[in-house]
Amino acid sequence: MLALRILRRKVCSEHFLFERSFFTQSIKGKNGCLVTRYDKNKLLFYYKRNINTSRKCLNQDPYTVLGLSRNATTNDIKKQFRLLAKKYHPDINPSPDAKQKMASITAAYELLSDPKKKEFYDKTGMTDDSNYQNHSSNFEGAFSGFGDASFMFTDFAEMFTNMAGGNKNTSTRGEDIQSEITLKFMEAIKGCEKNIRLNVKVSCNNCNGSGKKPGTNLTICKVCNGSGIQRMERGPIIIGVPCRNCSGNGQIINNPCKHCSGSGVKFQTKNITLDIPPGIKKGMQMRIPNQGHCGYRGGKSGHLFVTINIEPHKIFKWVDDNIYVDVPLTIKQCLLGWSSYCTNLKW
């Protein structure tokens, strides 16, 4: 058997093959590029982005620093600060640790004496006041020493929120949908249009996605005071977790919608037309933006990802960017040579 190689087209240059990096859009910035040389080692070029956040998770509880309970009033905080200031002020206390201790006391007082900062800390165990961290090394945040990474509280926060199943008090992007489609050989070569039917979550029309019965109101969760977050202590570390009473919503549905049973969403069959580009290969995945499940509380819909499968052809074989066809020969044709026609792709 003599294999005749029929070259359809050449998509790479003579020396290099350029491909997308796997880490596409994992960080909002420029994407790296994987460069492969045929006769050399693989080289990976990437863009580095540092990590930082202005909100810092405290390693030490300011209530513990001042020796107060969490029910302490504003007057209690002031009185306790004055007592500790007289005890640990460097001009009065000759101890070498007095200066550091006083810095911690001052930082804790500045946090708890501010009603807004205190309320934010009581709900989340975090502070966005960088001065609190600068006063004492004992309060060094878990993310100090890194560069800018505001994305950590957008994409990553959304990801962890969905995993935990809570904090839907703000709009959240809907879930993605994974699907597959099988193409005929020539459909993949030439490109085509394909229709697929999917069961997609859509916002309930009766309650507009709120989950409550029309004409009724939601009740503020008394456990988390509507924040959707509960504070939990693990030794010296204080973390915020989704409220178990309201599942992180911050509000409770007392009268659920009858059409969606309080979920705010329902399933609907949806027809989607896919524009298949020519030359698409088996295993490739198409991304159709905003065609996934609907978002929560007005959030954007998720994306649709379609994995491509291709039926094998009876004559042609697709390997990389080449099309192969087998032509049977007799011994006489091999010895004496021959001239004939070879089946090719019909356009």
C-alpha positions in Angstrom: 0.0 0.0 0.0 1.4 3.4 -1.0 0.1 6.3 1.0 -0.2 9.5 -1.0 -0.2 12.6 1.2 -2.5 15.4 0.0 -1.7 18.6 1.7 -4.8 20.7 2.2 -3.2 23.8 3.7 -0.3 24.9 5.9 -1.2 26.8 9.0 2.2 27.1 10.6 5.4 28.8 9.5 8.6 26.9 8.6 10.1 26.9 12.0 7.5 27.8 14.6 4.1 26.6 15.7 2.2 29.1 17.8 -0.5 28.0 20.2 -2.7 29.5 22.9 -1.5 29.3 26.5 -3.6 27.1 28.9 -3.8 30.0 31.3 -6.2 32.0 29.2 -8.0 34.8 31.1 -7.1 33.3 34.5 -5.9 36.8 35.3 -7.4 39.9 33.7 -4.4 41.0 31.7 -2.3 39.9 28.8 -2.1 36.2 28.1 1.1 34.2 27.7 1.9 32.3 24.5 3.4 28.8 24.2 6.0 28.7 21.4 7.2 25.4 20.0 10.3 24.9 17.8 10.4 21.6 15.9 14.0 20.9 16.6 14.5 22.7 19.9 13.1 22.6 23.4 9.8 24.2 24.2 9.9 27.8 25.5 7.2 29.2 27.6 6.8 33.0 27.6 4.4 34.4 30.2 3.3 37.7 31.8 3.7 37.9 35.6 1.2 39.8 37.7 1.7 40.4 41.4 -0.9 39.9 44.0 -2.2 42.4 46.5 -5.3 43.6 48.2 -6.1 46.6 50.4 -8.5 44.5 52.5 -6.5 42.5 55.0 -7.5 39.5 57.1 -6.3 40.1 60.7 -4.2 37.5 62.5 -5.0 39.0 65.9 -8.4 40.0 67.2 -8.5 43.7 68.3 -11.0 42.8 71.0 -8.4 40.5 72.4 -5.7 43.2 72.2 -7.9 45.5 74.3 -9.1 42.8 76.6 -12.8 43.4 75.7 -15.8 41.3 74.9 -17.6 41.6 71.6 -20.5 43.2 73.3 -18.4 46.1 74.5 -19.9 49.6 74.1 -18.2 52.7 72.8 -17.6 53.9 76.4 -16.1 50.6 77.4 -13.7 50.8 74.5 -12.6 54.3 75.5 -12.1 53.4 79.1 -10.1 50.3 78.4 -7.9 52.2 75.9 -7.1 54.8 78.5 -6.2 52.2 81.1 -3.9 50.3 78.7 -2.3 53.6 77.4 -1.3 54.5 81.0 0.1 51.1 81.5 2.1 50.6 78.2 2.9 54.1 77.1 6.7 54.2 76.4 7.2 57.3 78.5 5.9 55.4 81.5 6.7 51.8 80.9 10.5 51.1 80.4 9.9 47.6 79.0 11.4 47.1 75.5 8.1 45.6 74.4 6.0 48.5 75.5 6.4 50.5 72.3 5.2 47.5 70.2 2.4 46.8 72.6 1.3 50.4 72.6 1.2 50.4 68.8 -1.1 47.3 68.8 -3.4 48.9 71.3 -3.6 52.2 69.4 -4.3 50.3 66.1 -7.0 48.2 67.8 -8.6 51.3 69.3 -8.6 53.2 66.0 -10.5 50.3 64.4 -13.1 49.7 67.1 -13.7 53.4 67.8 -14.9 54.0 64.3 -18.5 52.8 63.9 -18.2 52.0 60.2 -14.9 50.1 60.5 -16.1 48.3 63.6 -19.3 47.2 61.8 -17.4 46.0 58.8 -15.0 44.1 61.0 -17.7 42.5 63.1 -19.4 41.1 59.9 -16.4 40.0 57.9 -13.4 39.8 60.3 -11.5 42.1 57.8 -10.5 45.7 57.6 -9.8 47.9 54.6 -7.8 50.4 56.6 -4.1 49.9 55.8 -3.1 52.1 58.7 -4.2 49.4 61.1 -1.7 47.1 59.6 1.1 49.7 59.5 0.9 50.3 63.3 1.9 46.8 64.3 3.7 43.8 62.7 1.4 41.5 64.7 -1.4 42.5 62.4 0.4 41.7 59.2 -2.2 40.6 56.7 -2.1 37.4 54.8 -1.6 39.1 51.5 0.9 41.8 52.5 4.0 42.3 50.3 2.3 41.6 47.0 1.3 43.8 44.1 -2.2 44.7 42.8 -4.7 42.0 42.4 -8.2 43.5 42.6 -9.3 40.5 40.6 -9.1 38.4 43.7 -12.3 40.0 44.9 -14.1 39.8 41.6 -13.6 36.6 39.6 -12.1 34.5 42.4 -14.5 35.8 45.0 -17.3 34.9 42.7 -15.9 31.4 42.2 -15.5 30.7 45.9 -18.9 32.1 46.6 -20.6 29.8 44.2 -18.6 26.8 45.7 -19.8 27.7 49.1 -23.4 28.2 47.9 -23.9 31.6 49.5 -23.6 35.3 49.4 -26.0 35.9 46.6 -26.9 39.3 48.1 -25.2 40.8 45.0 -25.5 39.8 41.4 -23.6 36.6 40.4 -22.9 35.2 37.0 -24.8 32.1 36.0 -23.3 28.6 35.7 -21.6 27.5 32.5 -23.1 24.7 30.3 -20.9 21.9 28.9 -22.2 20.2 25.7 -21.0 18.0 22.8 -21.8 17.9 19.1 -20.8 15.4 16.4 -19.9 16.6 12.9 -19.6 14.8 9.6 -16.1 14.8 8.1 -16.9 17.3 5.3 -18.8 19.6 7.7 -15.7 19.9 9.8 -13.6 20.6 6.6 -15.9 23.2 5.0 -17.6 24.6 8.1 -21.4 24.7 8.6 -24.2 25.7 10.8 -25.6 23.3 13.4 -28.6 23.7 15.8 -28.6 22.2 19.3 -31.4 22.0 21.9 -30.5 22.6 25.5 -32.4 22.7 28.8 -31.3 26.1 30.3 -32.1 27.8 33.6 -33.9 31.0 32.9 -35.2 33.7 35.3 -38.8 33.0 36.6 -41.2 35.4 34.9 -43.7 35.2 37.7 -41.3 36.5 40.4 -38.7 38.1 38.2 -36.1 35.8 39.7 -36.6 36.9 43.3 -38.1 33.6 44.4 -40.8 35.3 46.5 -44.5 35.4 45.9 -45.5 38.5 44.0 -46.8 41.2 46.4 -44.8 39.9 49.4 -41.5 41.1 50.9 -38.3 39.4 51.8 -37.3 39.2 55.5 -33.8 40.3 56.6 -31.9 37.4 58.2 -31.5 38.0 61.9 -28.5 35.8 62.2 -26.2 37.8 59.8 -28.2 41.1 59.9 -28.6 40.9 56.1 -24.9 40.6 55.2 -25.1 37.0 54.3 -21.8 36.4 56.1 -21.1 35.0 59.6 -17.8 35.4 61.5 -16.0 32.3 62.7 -13.0 32.1 64.9 -10.3 29.5 64.3 -7.8 30.2 67.0 -6.2 33.6 66.2 -7.8 33.7 62.7 -11.2 35.2 62.1 -12.9 34.3 58.8 -16.2 35.1 57.1 -18.4 32.2 55.9 -21.8 32.2 54.2 -24.6 32.4 56.7 -26.2 29.0 57.3 -29.6 30.4 58.2 -30.2 32.2 54.9 -27.6 30.3 52.7 -25.6 33.5 52.3 -28.5 35.4 50.7 -28.9 37.9 53.6 -32.7 37.6 53.2 -35.2 34.9 53.9 -38.2 34.0 51.7 -41.3 33.4 53.8 -43.7 33.2 50.9 -42.0 31.4 48.0 -43.2 31.7 44.4 -45.4 28.8 43.4 -44.0 28.7 39.8 -40.4 28.2 40.8 -40.8 27.0 44.4 -38.7 29.9 45.6 -35.6 29.2 43.5 -36.1 32.2 41.2 -35.3 30.1 38.1 -36.9 27.4 36.0 -35.8 25.2 33.1 -36.6 26.0 29.5 -35.7 24.3 26.2 -33.6 26.6 24.1 -32.5 26.3 20.5 -29.0 27.7 19.7 -27.4 28.0 16.3 -23.7 27.3 16.1 -21.5 28.7 13.4 -18.9 26.0 12.9 -15.7 27.5 11.3 -14.0 25.5 8.5 -11.1 23.3 9.6 -12.2 22.7 13.1 -10.7 19.6 14.7 -11.8 16.9 17.0 -11.5 17.8 20.6 -11.7 21.5 20.1 -14.1 23.4 22.2 -16.3 26.3 21.1 -17.2 29.1 23.6 -20.5 30.8 23.1 -20.7 33.8 25.5 -23.8 34.4 27.7 -25.7 31.3 26.5 -25.4 29.3 29.7 -27.7 29.3 32.8 -29.1 32.7 33.9 -27.4 34.7 36.6 -28.6 35.5 40.1 -30.1 38.8 41.1 -29.6 40.4 37.6 -26.2 38.8 37.0 -25.0 37.9 33.6 -25.7 34.5 32.1 -23.0 31.8 32.0 -21.2 30.6 28.9 -21.9 27.6 26.7 -18.9 25.3 25.9 -19.4 22.9 23.0 -16.8 20.1 22.5 -16.4 18.9 18.9 -16.5 15.3 17.7 -16.0 14.2 14.1 -17.2 11.1 12.4 -14.5 9.1 10.6 -14.5 9.2 6.8 -14.5 6.0 4.7 -11.7 7.2 2.4 -9.9 10.1 3.9 -8.0 10.3 7.2 -7.3 13.6 8.9 -4.0 13.8 10.7 -2.8 17.1 12.1 -3.3 19.6 9.2 -3.0 16.9 6.4 -5.5 14.7 4.7 -4.4 11.1 3.9 -5.8 8.6 1.4 -4.7 5.1 0.7 -4.4 3.9 -2.9 -3.9 0.1 -3.6 -1.2 -0.9 -6.1 -0.3 -4.1 -7.8 3.3 -5.5 -7.9 3.4 -4.7 -11.7 2.4 -1.1 -11.1 5.1 -0.8 -8.4 7.8 -2.2 -10.7 6.9 -0.5 -13.9 5.4 2.7 -12.6 1.9 3.9 -13.3 -0.3 6.9 -13.9 -3.7 7.3 -12.4 -6.2 9.6 -10.7 -6.4 9.8 -6.9 -9.7 10.6 -5.1 -9.5 14.1 -3.6 -11.8 16.3 -1.5 -14.8 17.6 -3.4 -15.4 21.3 -2.8 
